[in-house]
């Protein structure tokens, strides 16, 4: 299958390919092995992501002070 790049650097995906990703609006674009790799991405509202992160941190027992100590530990010897 061929896709042509337009003068505005846009590509149109062939119908056969686009049809397999009909529920996807965004793709992460990367250069890989002399080619282009498109990876489907689902955009999630920031509040949903933050809530999920906070829930996971609570489940893991991470407390507010832990973050500062973790950053200090990660930066040790680098200053």
C-alpha positions in Angstrom: 0.0 0.0 0.0 1.2 3.5 -0.7 0.5 6.8 1.1 1.5 10.1 -0.5 2.9 13.0 1.5 1.2 16.2 0.6 2.8 19.6 0.2 1.7 20.3 3.8 3.5 17.2 5.1 0.2 15.3 5.7 -0.3 11.6 5.0 -3.6 9.9 4.3 -3.7 6.4 5.6 -5.0 3.8 3.2 -8.6 2.7 3.8 -7.6 -0.8 4.7 -5.2 0.4 7.5 -7.4 3.3 8.8 -10.4 0.9 9.0 -8.5 -1.2 11.6 -8.2 1.9 13.8 -11.6 3.5 13.4 -11.9 4.4 17.1 -8.5 6.0 17.2 -8.0 9.8 16.5 -4.4 10.3 17.5 -1.1 8.4 16.8 2.3 8.8 18.4 4.7 9.2 15.4 8.3 7.9 15.7 11.2 7.4 13.4 12.3 3.8 13.5 14.7 1.8 11.4 14.6 4.2 8.5 10.8 4.3 8.6 7.9 5.8 10.3 6.1 4.0 13.2 2.5 5.1 14.1 1.3 4.0 17.5 -2.3 4.5 18.5 -2.8 6.8 21.5 -5.9 7.3 23.6 -6.2 10.8 25.0 -7.4 10.7 28.6 -8.5 13.8 30.5 -5.9 15.0 33.0 -8.2 14.7 35.9 -8.8 11.0 35.2 -5.0 10.4 35.0 -4.3 12.3 38.2 -7.0 10.4 40.1 -5.6 7.1 38.8 -2.1 8.1 39.9 -3.2 9.2 43.3 -5.2 6.0 43.8 -2.1 3.9 42.9 0.1 5.9 45.2 -2.3 5.4 48.0 -2.5 1.7 47.3 1.3 1.5 47.4 1.5 3.5 50.6 3.3 6.4 49.2 3.0 9.5 51.5 3.6 13.2 50.6 7.1 13.3 52.1 8.2 10.2 50.2 8.4 12.1 47.0 10.9 14.7 48.3 13.1 12.0 49.8 13.0 10.0 46.6 14.1 13.0 44.5 16.9 13.8 47.0 18.0 10.1 46.8 17.9 10.1 43.0 20.0 13.3 42.8 22.7 12.2 45.3 26.2 12.6 44.1 25.1 14.5 40.9 25.4 18.0 42.2 
